Amino acid sequence: MNNMKENTFTNYVKTSLEELTKVTWPTKNQAVKLTVITLAFCAFFGVFLGLIDLAYNELFKLVINL
C-alpha cells in the first residue's frame, strides 16, 4: 500500500513538472508592468474605501449626536 502512495505522489510530481513546461511565462517587462498596475489599483481602491469609511464614520457621528 505504501508503494501505491509513492507511485501516486511520484506521478503527481512528474505531471506537475510536465505542465510547468507548457506555461508561457511573462517577460520581465510584462511582469513589472502588471505588478505596477496591480499596486496602483490596490492603492486607489484602498484610498477609495478609506474615504467611504471616513464618510460613514462622520455620518454615524452626526446621527449619534442628534
N, C-alpha and C positions, 0 to 999 in steps of 0.2 A: 504494500500500500504506500509506503514511503517513496518507493521508486516512481509510482504514478504521480505523486505530488511534485517530485523533482522534474519529471518529464513535462508536466503541465507548466511549471514555472519556467523551465528552460524554453519551452515552446513560446510562452508569453514574451520572454525577453527577446528571442530571435525575431518574432513577428513585429515587436515594437521597434527594434532596430531597423528592420526592413522598411517599415512605414516612415521612419525618420529620414531615410534616404530619398523618399519621394517628396518630402516637404520642400516647397520653394521658399527659401529664407529671404527676408528683405535685405536690401543693401544697407550699408552704414548710413547713407544719406536718407533713405526711406525711414529707417529706424529712428534717426534723430528727428526728422520732420514729424513723424507720428507721435513721438514722445512729447515734443513741444506742443503739438495740438492737444494732446491729452491733458498735459499740465495746465495749459491755458483754459481749457474747458472746465477742469476741476476748480481752478481759481475763480473763474467767472461764476460758476454755479455756487461755490462757497460764499462769495460775496452776495450773490442774489438771495440765497437762503438766509444769510445773516441779516440782510435788510428786511426781509419778510419777518424774521423773528423779532427784530427791533420794533417794527411797526406793530406787530401783535402785542408785544410787551407794553408799548405805550398805550395802545387801545385798552388793554387789560387794566392798566393803572387808572385810566380815565373812568372806566366802568366801576372799579372798586371805590374810587373817591366820590362817586355820586351819592 
